[in-house]
Amino acid sequence: RKEVEQDPGPFNVPEGATVAFNCTYSNSASQSFFWYRQDCRKEPKLLMSVYSSGNEDGRFTAQLNRASQYISLLIRDSKLSDSATYLCVVNDFSGGYQKVTFGTGTKLQVIP
Amino acid sequence: EAQVTQNPRYLITVTGKKLTVTCSQNMNHEYMSWYRQDPGLGLRQIYYSMNVEVTDKGDVPEGYKVSRKEKRNFPLILESPSPNQTSLYFCASGRGGLGYTFGSGTRLTVV
């Protein structure tokens, strides 16, 4: 099983739609989680951290389910500018060792 | 402006010719890391550094070296590049649970 798994998509959705992505992780001791956005051939950019209680930033909502070991990202009222690849990131810290694992990304295409 | 600067942005080189990709950050971050990104494989960690003079291997360290003599700089060295190291490389810095800032990337082609 991969350490971090995402559905590669693509998810093709019309403008204004709500879309959700999930990401599963294998290490139950993982400690911090993030969603990044990556545009084609550009660097990944931090979209939001993911907290156990869930967190919202405008049209974006992130959730963490530790029991089932997945994180999710919900995008409401999709815009054309939301078209990108969304990467989930899992951090493991243990005894001074930090492991950062990226999912392979989920591609979103918002269609006019 | 807080940033991570990588150079060069594009590089074409020949097999076996040593090269260095530089990475510098101005945010006083202790943690820095190098990744390569290949189609279908996502971002894979090459090496990371928790602080000055503290480095460790990531998932794909073979063929690469790093050094961390100063907090702000974390160069990636390819002693004898091979075609399978053709890839898009990213440097990143950050503070643990607060996320990471990436450089703009270096597109390397080894012929």
Interface residues (C-beta under 8 A of the other chain):
Chain A: Q31 S32 F34 R41 K42 E43 P44 K45 L46 S49 L87 V89 N91 F93 G96 Y97 Q98 K99 V100 T101 F102 G103 T104 G105
Chain B: Y31 S33 Y35 G40 L41 G42 L43 R44 Q45 Y48 M50 D56 G58 L88 F90 G96 G97 L98 G99 Y100 T101 F102 G103 S104 G105
